[in-house]
């Protein structure tokens, strides 16, 4: 076998493929899964397993029907399913979650050609579909099954999220916010678990910390400039950590240049702060990331390094 090839640059070789990258992402999501089971019980694990299986099945059936190459082995559908499950409350009916899985895989990923061709994050679009189709279940948050939660002493089945009651919180609630002792969707509540996953991804060089850091810093800055309540504490509420670490950094729907990543992160922080402070909707992470996803091709064009020499473009 001839191992000598003549080709144009760049000449890059790597043992890391899509499957290994997605496996690292899944490993990084494990701490949040463990935390969700501790906080909300084993139904959280059921949601994650059903969502992942539904996404894999949707992708497999589509590729079979369309006579395409079967790609479920790359684990990207599993990651989408897990992330979508992390974006719903623990009492979400399974069939409604599966509706979101179908929208994410078929409507956003496969209809545009599969992995690498979608222009928006599939899991976030799935969340939007569930949120507008089944608003009541998506805004009914269970009280964590642990002592010491923000809502401890309240005899209730459901509760508001800290983001909705941010004006009632202060730094004495920091530990509860860090450990997820409050209502919310199953994957976003435990900030500590998400940070551990993010550190793992940075160490493994799966992601660069540019987008998450720019996102968080700009969110604090613009929340303060807009007169928002507890700008720094707001980082630990809602979906900021889950969105900035695991969704805004998606390879397909985020910029490829470092300058572009900075612009992307700052844009997400700006839009999130604007929605939270001025909008009627308490959260803004999902909309911010999706809006910036649409702008990614333009961000790439404007921040791409220009080659030296050659003909000048007319």
C-alpha positions as CSV (number, residue, x, y, z in Angstrom):
1,X,0.0,0.0,0.0
2,X,1.4,3.4,-1.0
3,X,1.4,5.7,2.0
4,X,2.8,8.7,0.0
5,X,0.2,11.2,-1.0
6,X,0.5,14.4,-2.9
7,X,-2.1,17.0,-1.8
8,X,-2.5,20.7,-1.0
9,X,-2.1,22.0,2.5
10,X,-3.1,21.9,5.2
11,X,-1.6,18.5,6.0
12,X,-3.4,17.6,9.2
13,X,-3.7,14.2,10.9
14,X,-5.6,13.4,14.1
15,X,-6.9,10.3,15.8
16,X,-9.8,12.3,17.2
17,X,-13.0,11.8,15.3
18,X,-16.6,12.9,15.8
19,X,-17.4,9.8,17.9
20,X,-14.5,10.5,20.3
21,X,-15.4,14.2,20.6
22,X,-19.1,13.3,21.3
23,X,-18.0,10.7,23.8
24,X,-16.0,13.4,25.7
25,X,-19.1,15.7,25.7
26,X,-21.2,12.8,27.1
27,X,-18.6,12.2,29.8
28,X,-18.6,15.9,30.6
29,X,-22.4,15.8,31.0
30,X,-22.3,12.9,33.5
31,X,-21.8,15.1,36.6
32,X,-24.9,17.0,35.8
33,X,-26.8,13.8,35.3
34,X,-25.7,12.4,38.7
35,X,-26.7,15.7,40.3
36,X,-30.2,15.6,38.6
37,X,-30.8,12.1,39.9
38,X,-29.8,13.2,43.5
39,X,-31.9,16.3,43.3
40,X,-35.0,15.1,41.4
41,X,-35.0,11.3,41.6
42,X,-34.5,8.5,39.0
43,X,-37.2,10.0,36.7
44,X,-34.5,12.4,35.6
45,X,-32.4,9.4,34.4
46,X,-35.5,8.0,32.6
47,X,-36.0,11.3,30.8
48,X,-32.4,11.4,29.6
49,X,-32.4,7.7,28.5
50,X,-35.8,8.1,26.6
51,X,-34.7,11.3,24.9
52,X,-31.3,9.9,23.8
53,X,-33.0,6.7,22.5
54,X,-35.7,8.7,20.6
55,X,-33.1,10.9,18.9
56,X,-31.0,7.9,17.8
57,X,-34.1,6.1,16.5
58,X,-35.3,9.2,14.6
59,X,-31.9,9.6,12.9
60,X,-31.7,5.8,12.1
61,X,-35.2,5.7,10.6
62,X,-34.6,8.8,8.5
63,X,-31.3,7.6,7.1
64,X,-32.8,4.1,6.4
65,X,-35.8,5.7,4.6
66,X,-33.6,8.1,2.6
67,X,-31.0,5.4,1.9
68,X,-28.3,7.5,3.5
69,X,-25.2,6.3,5.3
70,X,-26.1,5.2,8.9
71,X,-24.3,7.7,11.2
72,X,-25.9,7.0,14.6
73,X,-22.5,5.5,15.7
74,X,-21.0,9.0,15.8
75,X,-23.0,9.7,19.1
76,X,-24.1,13.1,18.0
77,X,-27.8,12.1,18.2
78,X,-27.2,10.8,21.7
79,X,-25.7,14.2,22.7
80,X,-28.7,16.0,21.3
81,X,-31.1,13.8,23.2
82,X,-29.2,14.2,26.5
83,X,-29.0,18.0,26.1
84,X,-32.7,18.3,25.2
85,X,-33.6,16.2,28.2
86,X,-31.5,18.5,30.4
87,X,-33.7,21.4,29.2
88,X,-37.0,20.1,30.5
89,X,-38.5,19.7,34.1
90,X,-38.4,16.3,35.7
91,X,-42.2,15.9,35.4
92,X,-42.3,16.5,31.7
93,X,-44.5,13.8,30.0
94,X,-42.3,11.5,28.0
95,X,-44.4,11.8,24.8
96,X,-44.0,15.5,24.8
97,X,-40.2,15.2,25.2
98,X,-40.2,12.9,22.2
99,X,-42.0,15.5,20.2
100,X,-39.0,17.8,20.9
101,X,-36.6,15.0,19.9
102,X,-38.3,14.6,16.6
103,X,-38.2,18.3,15.9
104,X,-34.6,18.5,16.8
105,X,-33.3,15.5,14.8
106,X,-35.7,15.5,11.8
107,X,-36.6,19.2,11.5
108,X,-33.3,20.8,12.2
109,X,-30.6,18.2,11.6
110,X,-31.6,15.6,9.0
111,X,-33.7,17.9,6.7
112,X,-30.6,20.1,6.2
113,X,-28.3,17.2,5.4
114,X,-27.3,15.7,8.8
115,X,-24.4,16.5,11.1
116,X,-22.4,19.5,10.0
117,X,-25.2,21.0,7.8
118,X,-27.6,22.3,10.4
119,X,-27.4,26.1,11.0
120,X,-29.0,26.1,14.4
121,X,-28.5,24.0,17.6
122,X,-30.9,21.1,17.3
123,X,-31.4,20.6,21.1
124,X,-32.3,24.3,21.5
125,X,-34.8,24.2,18.7
126,X,-36.3,21.1,20.2
127,X,-36.6,23.1,23.5
128,X,-38.4,25.9,21.7
129,X,-40.9,23.5,20.1
130,X,-41.7,21.9,23.5
131,X,-41.9,25.3,25.2
132,X,-44.4,26.8,22.8
133,X,-46.3,23.5,22.3
134,X,-46.5,22.4,26.0
135,X,-46.1,25.6,28.0
136,X,-47.6,24.5,31.3
137,X,-45.4,21.3,31.7
138,X,-42.4,23.3,30.6
139,X,-42.9,25.9,33.3
140,X,-43.9,23.6,36.2
141,X,-40.8,22.9,38.2
142,X,-40.5,20.3,40.9
143,X,-39.0,21.0,44.3
144,X,-35.7,19.2,44.7
145,X,-35.8,16.1,46.9
146,X,-33.0,17.4,49.2
147,X,-32.8,19.3,52.4
148,X,-31.6,22.8,52.5
149,X,-33.1,24.0,49.2
150,X,-34.1,27.6,48.7
151,X,-37.7,26.5,49.0
152,X,-37.2,24.3,52.1
153,X,-40.0,24.5,54.6
154,X,-42.5,25.2,51.8
155,X,-45.1,22.4,51.5
156,X,-45.5,22.6,47.7
157,X,-45.1,20.3,44.7
158,X,-43.8,23.0,42.4
159,X,-41.8,26.1,42.7
160,X,-40.5,29.1,40.8
161,X,-36.9,29.1,39.5
162,X,-34.3,31.4,41.2
163,X,-34.2,33.4,38.0
164,X,-37.9,34.3,38.4
165,X,-37.3,35.3,42.1
166,X,-33.8,36.9,41.7
167,X,-34.8,40.0,43.5
168,X,-35.5,38.0,46.6
169,X,-32.1,36.3,46.6
170,X,-28.7,37.4,47.9
171,X,-25.2,35.9,48.3
172,X,-26.4,33.9,51.3
173,X,-28.2,31.7,48.7
174,X,-25.0,31.1,46.7
175,X,-24.3,27.6,48.0
176,X,-27.9,26.6,47.2
177,X,-27.5,28.0,43.7
178,X,-24.1,26.3,43.2
179,X,-25.4,22.9,44.3
180,X,-28.8,23.1,42.5
181,X,-31.0,23.2,45.6
182,X,-33.9,24.9,43.7
183,X,-36.5,24.3,41.0
184,X,-35.6,24.3,37.4
185,X,-35.0,22.0,34.4
186,X,-33.0,18.9,35.4
187,X,-29.7,19.7,33.6
188,X,-29.2,23.4,34.5
189,X,-29.8,23.6,38.2
190,X,-26.4,22.2,39.5
191,X,-23.9,24.8,38.5
192,X,-21.0,23.0,40.1
193,X,-21.6,19.9,38.0
194,X,-21.8,21.9,34.8
195,X,-18.5,23.7,35.7
196,X,-16.8,20.4,36.3
197,X,-18.0,19.2,32.9
198,X,-16.8,22.4,31.3
199,X,-13.3,22.1,32.9
200,X,-13.1,18.5,31.6
201,X,-13.9,19.7,28.0
202,X,-11.3,22.4,28.2
203,X,-8.6,20.0,29.5
204,X,-9.5,17.5,26.8
205,X,-9.3,20.4,24.2
206,X,-12.8,19.7,23.0
207,X,-13.8,23.3,23.4
208,X,-11.9,26.6,23.9
209,X,-13.1,28.6,26.9
210,X,-13.4,31.8,24.8
211,X,-17.2,31.6,24.2
212,X,-18.2,30.6,27.7
213,X,-16.0,33.3,29.4
214,X,-17.1,36.0,27.0
215,X,-20.7,35.0,27.3
216,X,-20.6,35.1,31.1
217,X,-18.6,38.3,31.4
218,X,-20.7,40.2,28.9
219,X,-23.9,39.0,30.6
220,X,-22.8,40.4,33.9
221,X,-21.6,43.7,32.3
222,X,-24.8,44.3,30.3
223,X,-27.1,43.2,33.1
224,X,-25.4,45.8,35.3
225,X,-25.5,48.5,32.6
226,X,-29.2,47.7,32.0
227,X,-30.0,48.0,35.7
228,X,-30.7,44.3,36.2
229,X,-31.0,42.6,39.6
230,X,-27.9,40.9,41.0
231,X,-25.9,40.8,37.8
232,X,-23.2,38.5,39.1
233,X,-25.6,36.2,40.9
234,X,-27.7,35.9,37.8
235,X,-24.8,33.8,36.3
236,X,-25.8,30.9,38.6
237,X,-29.5,31.0,37.7
238,X,-31.3,29.8,34.6
239,X,-29.5,28.2,31.7
240,X,-26.4,30.3,31.5
241,X,-23.9,27.6,32.5
242,X,-25.6,24.9,30.5
243,X,-26.0,27.1,27.4
244,X,-22.6,28.8,27.4
245,X,-20.6,25.6,28.1
246,X,-22.4,22.9,26.1
247,X,-24.6,24.6,23.5
248,X,-22.9,27.9,22.5
249,X,-19.7,26.0,21.9
250,X,-21.3,23.5,19.4
251,X,-18.8,23.0,16.5
252,X,-21.3,23.3,13.8
253,X,-23.2,26.4,14.9
254,X,-20.4,28.5,16.5
255,X,-17.7,30.6,14.8
256,X,-14.4,28.9,13.7
257,X,-12.2,31.9,14.4
258,X,-11.1,33.1,17.9
259,X,-12.2,36.6,17.1
260,X,-15.5,35.3,15.9
261,X,-15.9,33.3,19.2
262,X,-15.4,36.6,21.1
263,X,-18.0,38.3,19.1
264,X,-20.4,35.3,19.4
265,X,-20.0,35.1,23.2
266,X,-20.4,38.9,23.7
267,X,-23.5,38.9,21.4
268,X,-25.1,36.0,23.4
269,X,-24.4,37.8,26.7
270,X,-25.9,41.1,25.3
271,X,-29.1,39.5,24.0
272,X,-29.6,37.3,27.1
273,X,-29.2,40.4,29.4
274,X,-31.6,42.5,27.2
275,X,-34.3,39.8,27.3
276,X,-33.9,39.2,31.0
277,X,-34.0,42.8,32.0
278,X,-36.5,44.3,29.4
279,X,-38.5,41.3,28.2
280,X,-41.5,39.7,29.7
281,X,-39.8,36.3,29.5
282,X,-37.5,35.6,32.4
283,X,-34.9,33.6,30.5
284,X,-33.1,34.5,27.3
285,X,-30.3,32.0,26.8
286,X,-32.1,29.9,24.2
287,X,-33.1,32.8,22.0
288,X,-29.7,34.5,22.3
289,X,-27.8,31.4,21.2
290,X,-30.2,30.6,18.3
291,X,-30.1,34.2,17.1
292,X,-26.3,34.2,17.1
293,X,-26.3,30.8,15.3
294,X,-28.0,32.4,12.4
295,X,-25.3,35.1,12.3
296,X,-22.4,32.7,12.4
297,X,-21.6,32.6,8.7
298,X,-21.4,36.4,8.6
299,X,-19.2,36.4,11.8
300,X,-16.9,33.9,10.2
301,X,-16.6,36.0,7.0
302,X,-15.8,39.2,8.9
303,X,-13.3,37.7,11.3
304,X,-11.5,35.3,8.9
305,X,-7.8,35.9,8.5
306,X,-7.0,37.4,5.1
307,X,-4.2,35.6,3.1
308,X,-1.2,37.6,2.2
309,X,-0.4,38.1,-1.5
310,X,-2.4,37.0,-4.5
311,X,-4.9,38.9,-6.6
312,X,-6.9,41.7,-5.0
313,X,-10.7,40.9,-5.0
314,X,-12.7,43.3,-7.1
